Amino acid sequence: LQHIHDQARAVADMVRVLRPGGEIILHCYNSASSKGAVKRLRQSRLAPVLNAPFRALFRTLSPFAPWELQYDQYNTVSQVCRWLRQQGVKVTVVRGTGFGFNKWLLTEFMVAPWLEKHHPAILKRYLDGSLRAEEAIGSLPFFSYVMEKFVLKGRKLAAAERDPTRQ
């Protein structure tokens, strides 16, 4: 969804082709995550100011470089749930996935390449631990709303099952 301009319409079209009782699964980037915050910061006028000391000291290090993608719209769990409900879908699963700060910290600050070269076992343990933590907390209510991405699973309700007040 992140590269589609009319995301609500795209969701509506996905639901439209489902039969009643059919399931939909969406995996979306989360604007309420740490990665969403870094993205907003890198798209702001403050980014060059924050990036300047890194460029001056390290030349190739640019953790606040401009965001690479021209159109890249993240969403919140509640926003996508609302679009699904408006189309007659009951959301049955909300789960968070990924830690957005991992890639940013490890890549943009050159931590991963250094660890991979000098201490690959430490990097592997860190990434394995991150994956275990993600699996353990991704379904907990708070974390399902703030992790890097989220997965929503829903079932299209039959017309008789729909509550018109939930639109």
Secondary structure as UniProt FT lines:
FT   TURN            2..3
FT   HELIX           7..16
FT   TURN            20..21
FT   STRAND          23..30
FT   TURN            31..32
FT   HELIX           34..42
FT   TURN            45..46
FT   HELIX           47..58
FT   TURN            63..64
FT   HELIX           77..86
FT   TURN            87..88
FT   STRAND          89..97
FT   HELIX           100..103
FT   HELIX           104..108
FT   HELIX           111..118
FT   HELIX           120..137
FT   TURN            138..139
FT   HELIX           141..146
FT   STRAND          149..156
FT   HELIX           159..161
FT   HELIX           164..166
//
